[in-house]
Amino acid sequence: MKKERDQQAKEFLKKLSEYHGVSGYERSIAPLVIQEFQVSADEVRTDRFENIYAHKKGKKGRYKIMLAAHMDEIGLMVKKIDPRGFLRFSAVGGVDQRTLLSQEVTIHGRQSILGVIGSMPPHLVREEGNKAVKIEDMGIDVGLPYEEIQKLIRVGDIITLKRSPIELLGGLIAGKSLDDRAGVVVMQICLQELHKLHHDHDVIAVTTTQEEVGLRGALTSAYTINPDLAIAIDVTHAATPDTKDQVSVELGKGPAVAIGPNIHPQIFDRLTEAAQNVRIPVQIEPIAGMSGTDAWAIQVSQAGVPTGLLSIPLRYMHTSVETLDMQDVVNSGILLAHFIASLPEDLEGYICY
């Protein structure tokens, strides 16, 4: 059963990674998410902001626990069609422009068109040839003349990186948009695990939209649900040789449990206690200010929501080769389920500071 669960989680993540769903244009990925969550939730619905709600009823149903992970991804948008037949573009979300050159892309116009991102070759660059090419100096070549492009592509069309996920050694997965499709998989695992456990409270897992451009889906969904308690699931930077002392979280050593002003102290305590009880390793992530995640928007929704943050260690964030350890993903889902099952019938102590 464990092996089957882990394999299903990996396949779900790989599917999510391949789908496109740039911030504000998540509709294309929604059917896959809805289909998967219908298996483990009692009810699945959407709202006018394209957030998806998967509701798992508890034994008592007195309190509402919100889980949130965003399903949007960073991407590009057509800004101009050059008369010579090249597309100029701008970023949607925090794209790392250093990684864009030579990428394969899909332009979602009147039909899907493949292209490549190029710029002047280094042989012809006379000045500053050793510096990263700026996004405004790049162009997308689709192989068509200006007149033909105008029939298929318009200014404002969305562009996504064309990248299939790959499996690295040691149980690692690399691909695009693992931030935060991995969090969506975590919620699915959590709901599946809750079928094996007793839990008093209703759980509403939300795949939020437009996180990369301002936490908008979290803001609207938290206002709609008005939960009694919430946990956001996202990714966090994992250490690489060049991060030196800036990053302490590592791949394969468990999910990171955040602590700081964005986090309710009792939720932090309960998450770490639940991890100890089920022998799941966790890493502590101190965040002194804004977390930059859905947790920030949820915490201040309506009269305020006691909020926690669970993060999956991830290397090379906001690139097409984001890399994570599948065991961290699975452990995050199991930990969340046991955290929810461990909550007392009366949550009054968690609702206030």
C-alpha positions as CSV (number, residue, x, y, z in Angstrom):
1,M,0.0,0.0,0.0
2,K,2.8,2.4,0.9
3,K,4.6,1.7,-2.4
4,E,1.4,2.2,-4.4
5,R,0.6,5.4,-2.6
6,D,4.1,6.8,-3.2
7,Q,4.0,5.8,-6.9
8,Q,0.5,7.4,-7.3
9,A,1.8,10.6,-5.7
10,K,4.8,10.7,-8.1
11,E,2.7,10.2,-11.2
12,F,0.2,12.9,-10.1
13,L,3.0,15.3,-9.6
14,K,4.5,14.6,-13.0
15,K,1.1,15.1,-14.6
16,L,0.6,18.4,-12.8
17,S,4.1,19.6,-13.8
18,E,3.4,19.0,-17.5
19,Y,0.1,20.9,-17.5
20,H,0.2,24.6,-18.1
21,G,-1.6,27.1,-15.8
22,V,0.0,30.5,-15.6
23,S,-1.4,32.9,-13.0
24,G,-4.8,34.0,-14.1
25,Y,-5.0,31.2,-16.7
26,E,-5.4,28.2,-14.4
27,R,-8.5,26.9,-16.1
28,S,-6.6,24.4,-18.3
29,I,-5.2,22.5,-15.3
30,A,-8.5,22.6,-13.3
31,P,-10.1,19.4,-14.8
32,L,-7.1,17.3,-13.8
33,V,-7.1,18.6,-10.2
34,I,-10.9,18.2,-9.9
35,Q,-10.7,14.6,-11.2
36,E,-8.0,13.6,-8.7
37,F,-9.6,15.2,-5.7
38,Q,-13.0,13.7,-6.4
39,V,-11.6,10.3,-5.4
40,S,-10.6,11.4,-1.9
41,A,-13.0,14.2,-1.0
42,D,-16.7,14.2,-0.2
43,E,-17.4,17.3,-2.3
44,V,-15.4,19.2,-4.9
45,R,-16.4,22.7,-6.2
46,T,-14.9,25.8,-7.7
47,D,-15.6,29.5,-7.3
48,R,-15.6,32.5,-9.7
49,F,-11.9,33.0,-9.0
50,E,-11.1,29.4,-10.2
51,N,-10.1,28.3,-6.8
52,I,-10.9,24.6,-6.3
53,Y,-12.3,23.4,-2.9
54,A,-12.1,19.7,-1.9
55,H,-14.2,19.1,1.2
56,K,-13.6,16.1,3.5
57,K,-16.1,16.0,6.3
58,G,-15.1,15.3,9.9
59,K,-17.0,13.3,12.5
60,K,-18.2,16.4,14.4
61,G,-18.0,19.1,11.7
62,R,-17.9,21.9,14.3
63,Y,-14.8,23.6,13.0
64,K,-13.3,24.1,9.6
65,I,-9.7,23.4,8.8
66,M,-8.4,25.0,5.6
67,L,-5.4,23.7,3.6
68,A,-4.1,25.8,0.8
69,A,-1.6,25.2,-2.0
70,H,-1.4,27.2,-5.2
71,M,-1.7,25.6,-8.6
72,D,-0.6,28.5,-10.8
73,E,2.8,28.8,-12.3
74,I,5.1,31.6,-13.5
75,G,5.1,32.2,-17.2
76,L,5.4,34.7,-20.0
77,M,3.1,36.9,-22.1
78,V,3.4,38.1,-25.7
79,K,4.2,41.9,-25.6
80,K,4.9,42.6,-29.2
81,I,5.1,40.9,-32.6
82,D,8.3,42.2,-34.3
83,P,7.8,42.9,-38.1
84,R,10.7,40.5,-38.7
85,G,8.6,37.6,-37.2
86,F,10.0,37.4,-33.6
87,L,7.9,37.6,-30.5
88,R,8.9,40.0,-27.7
89,F,7.6,39.0,-24.3
90,S,7.3,40.0,-20.6
91,A,7.2,37.9,-17.5
92,V,4.1,36.8,-15.5
93,G,5.3,36.3,-11.9
94,G,8.9,36.0,-10.7
95,V,10.6,34.4,-13.7
96,D,14.3,34.0,-13.4
97,Q,15.3,35.6,-16.7
98,R,18.8,34.2,-16.5
99,T,17.4,30.7,-17.3
100,L,15.2,31.7,-20.2
101,L,17.7,31.8,-23.1
102,S,17.5,28.7,-25.3
103,Q,14.4,27.4,-23.7
104,E,11.6,25.7,-25.7
105,V,8.2,27.3,-25.2
106,T,4.6,26.9,-26.1
107,I,2.6,30.0,-27.2
108,H,-1.1,29.5,-26.3
109,G,-2.6,31.5,-29.2
110,R,-5.5,30.6,-31.5
111,Q,-3.7,27.3,-31.5
112,S,-0.7,26.0,-29.5
113,I,2.5,27.0,-31.3
114,L,6.0,25.8,-30.4
115,G,8.9,28.3,-30.3
116,V,12.4,28.8,-29.0
117,I,13.8,31.7,-27.0
118,G,16.9,33.2,-28.6
119,S,19.2,36.2,-28.7
120,M,22.3,37.5,-30.5
121,P,24.9,34.7,-30.5
122,P,28.0,35.3,-28.4
123,H,30.2,35.4,-31.5
124,L,28.5,38.7,-32.5
125,V,28.3,40.4,-29.1
126,R,31.0,43.1,-28.8
127,E,30.2,44.5,-25.4
128,E,29.2,42.9,-22.1
129,G,29.3,39.5,-23.6
130,N,29.9,37.9,-20.3
131,K,26.7,39.3,-18.7
132,A,23.3,37.6,-18.6
133,V,21.0,38.5,-21.5
134,K,18.1,40.7,-20.4
135,I,14.5,39.6,-21.1
136,E,13.9,42.7,-23.3
137,D,16.8,41.5,-25.6
138,M,15.4,38.1,-26.1
139,G,12.9,37.0,-28.8
140,I,10.9,33.9,-29.5
141,D,11.3,32.3,-32.9
142,V,8.3,30.3,-34.1
143,G,9.6,29.9,-37.7
144,L,6.9,31.9,-39.4
145,P,6.8,35.3,-41.1
146,Y,5.0,38.3,-39.6
147,E,1.9,37.9,-41.7
148,E,1.4,34.2,-40.7
149,I,2.1,34.9,-37.0
150,Q,-0.6,37.5,-36.9
151,K,-3.2,34.9,-37.9
152,L,-2.3,32.6,-35.0
153,I,-0.8,34.8,-32.2
154,R,-2.0,38.0,-30.5
155,V,-0.4,40.4,-28.1
156,G,-1.4,39.2,-24.6
157,D,-1.3,35.5,-25.4
158,I,0.2,33.4,-22.7
159,I,3.5,31.5,-23.1
160,T,4.7,28.5,-21.0
161,L,8.0,26.7,-20.9
162,K,7.9,23.3,-22.6
163,R,9.5,20.9,-20.2
164,S,8.7,17.3,-19.1
165,P,9.7,16.2,-15.6
166,I,12.5,13.8,-15.2
167,E,13.5,11.4,-12.4
168,L,17.0,11.9,-11.0
169,L,18.8,9.4,-8.8
170,G,18.0,9.2,-5.1
171,G,14.3,9.7,-5.5
172,L,14.5,13.2,-6.8
173,I,12.2,14.8,-9.4
174,A,13.1,17.8,-11.5
175,G,10.8,19.8,-13.7
176,K,8.8,23.0,-14.1
177,S,6.1,24.4,-11.8
178,L,6.8,22.0,-8.9
179,D,6.3,25.3,-7.1
180,D,3.6,24.7,-6.0
181,R,2.0,21.7,-7.7
182,A,3.9,19.6,-5.2
183,G,1.8,21.3,-2.5
184,V,-1.3,20.1,-4.4
185,V,0.0,16.6,-4.2
186,V,0.6,17.0,-0.5
187,M,-3.1,17.9,0.1
188,Q,-4.2,14.9,-2.0
189,I,-2.0,12.6,0.1
190,C,-3.4,14.2,3.3
191,L,-7.0,13.6,2.3
192,Q,-6.2,10.0,1.4
193,E,-4.5,9.4,4.7
194,L,-7.5,10.9,6.6
195,H,-9.6,8.1,5.4
196,K,-7.6,5.8,7.7
197,L,-7.8,8.2,10.7
198,H,-10.4,9.6,13.0
199,H,-10.7,13.4,12.6
200,D,-13.4,15.5,14.2
201,H,-13.2,18.6,12.0
202,D,-14.1,19.3,8.4
203,V,-11.1,19.7,6.1
204,I,-11.3,22.0,3.1
205,A,-8.3,21.6,0.8
206,V,-8.0,24.6,-1.6
207,T,-5.9,24.7,-4.8
208,T,-5.5,28.5,-5.0
209,T,-5.0,30.7,-8.0
210,Q,-2.8,33.7,-8.8
211,E,-0.4,33.2,-5.9
212,E,2.6,34.2,-8.0
213,V,1.1,37.6,-8.8
214,G,-0.2,38.5,-5.3
215,L,-1.7,35.7,-3.2
216,R,-5.1,36.5,-4.7
217,G,-6.6,33.0,-4.7
218,A,-5.7,32.6,-1.0
219,L,-7.2,35.9,-0.1
220,T,-10.6,35.2,-1.8
221,S,-10.9,31.6,-0.7
222,A,-10.0,32.3,2.9
223,Y,-12.6,35.0,2.9
224,T,-15.1,32.6,1.5
225,I,-14.4,29.8,3.9
226,N,-13.6,31.9,7.0
227,P,-11.8,28.9,8.5
228,D,-11.1,28.3,12.2
229,L,-7.6,27.2,11.5
230,A,-5.4,27.0,8.3
231,I,-2.2,25.5,7.0
232,A,-0.6,26.7,3.8
233,I,1.6,24.3,1.9
234,D,4.3,25.7,-0.3
235,V,8.0,25.2,-1.3
236,T,11.0,26.8,0.3
237,H,14.6,27.2,-0.9
238,A,16.8,24.1,-0.4
239,A,20.5,24.4,0.0
240,T,23.0,24.1,-2.9
241,P,26.7,24.7,-2.8
242,D,26.3,28.3,-4.0
243,T,23.7,29.2,-1.4
244,K,26.4,28.9,1.3
245,D,25.0,30.1,4.7
246,Q,21.9,31.8,3.2
247,V,19.8,28.6,3.2
248,S,19.8,25.9,6.0
249,V,16.9,23.7,4.7
250,E,18.0,20.6,2.8
251,L,16.4,18.1,0.5
252,G,15.4,14.8,1.9
253,K,15.5,15.9,5.6
254,G,11.8,16.4,5.9
255,P,9.4,19.3,5.4
256,A,10.1,22.7,6.9
257,V,7.8,23.9,9.6
258,A,7.8,27.7,9.7
259,I,7.9,29.8,12.8
260,G,7.5,33.6,13.1
261,P,4.9,36.4,13.2
262,N,3.0,34.9,10.2
263,I,2.6,31.6,12.2
264,H,0.3,30.8,15.1
265,P,2.6,29.4,17.9
266,Q,0.3,26.6,18.9
267,I,0.0,25.4,15.4
268,F,3.8,25.3,15.1
269,D,4.0,23.4,18.4
270,R,1.3,20.9,17.3
271,L,2.9,20.3,13.9
272,T,6.3,19.5,15.4
273,E,4.7,17.3,18.1
274,A,2.7,15.4,15.5
275,A,5.9,14.9,13.5
276,Q,7.6,13.4,16.6
277,N,4.7,11.1,17.2
278,V,4.7,9.6,13.7
279,R,8.6,9.8,13.4
280,I,8.7,12.1,10.5
281,P,11.8,14.3,10.3
282,V,11.1,18.0,10.0
283,Q,13.3,21.1,9.7
284,I,12.5,24.4,11.5
285,E,12.4,27.5,9.3
286,P,12.4,30.8,11.1
287,I,10.7,33.5,9.0
288,A,11.1,36.9,10.7
289,G,8.6,38.8,8.5
290,M,6.3,38.2,5.6
291,S,6.4,34.6,4.4
292,G,5.6,35.4,0.8
293,T,3.1,32.5,0.7
294,D,-0.6,31.9,0.9
295,A,-0.2,31.8,4.7
296,W,0.3,35.6,4.6
297,A,-3.0,36.3,3.0
298,I,-5.0,33.7,5.0
299,Q,-3.7,34.9,8.3
300,V,-5.3,38.4,7.9
301,S,-8.5,37.3,6.2
302,Q,-11.7,38.6,7.8
303,A,-11.1,38.9,11.6
304,G,-7.9,36.8,11.3
305,V,-7.1,33.1,11.0
306,P,-4.7,31.1,13.1
307,T,-2.3,29.9,10.4
308,G,0.6,27.6,9.9
309,L,3.0,27.0,7.1
310,L,4.5,23.7,5.9
311,S,7.1,23.9,3.1
312,I,8.7,21.4,0.8
313,P,12.4,21.9,0.3
314,L,13.1,22.8,-3.4
315,R,16.2,23.6,-5.4
316,Y,16.4,26.0,-8.3
317,M,13.1,27.8,-7.6
318,H,11.3,29.6,-10.5
319,T,13.3,27.7,-13.2
320,S,12.3,24.8,-15.5
321,V,14.4,22.4,-13.4
322,E,13.0,22.8,-10.0
323,T,14.1,19.8,-8.0
324,L,12.7,18.1,-4.9
325,D,12.8,14.8,-3.0
326,M,9.5,12.8,-3.3
327,Q,9.9,11.5,0.2
328,D,9.6,15.1,1.5
329,V,6.3,15.4,-0.5
330,V,4.9,12.2,0.9
331,N,6.0,12.9,4.5
332,S,4.4,16.4,4.3
333,G,1.0,14.8,3.4
334,I,1.2,12.2,6.1
335,L,2.2,14.8,8.7
336,L,-0.7,17.0,7.8
337,A,-3.2,14.2,8.2
338,H,-1.9,13.2,11.6
339,F,-1.8,16.9,12.7
340,I,-5.5,17.2,11.8
341,A,-6.4,13.9,13.5
342,S,-4.5,15.0,16.6
343,L,-6.5,18.2,17.1
344,P,-8.9,18.3,20.1
345,E,-12.6,18.4,19.7
346,D,-12.6,21.9,21.1
347,L,-10.3,24.2,19.2
348,E,-11.0,27.3,21.4
349,G,-7.3,27.4,22.5
350,Y,-6.2,27.6,18.9
351,I,-8.6,30.3,17.7
352,C,-7.0,33.0,19.9
353,Y,-3.4,33.8,20.8
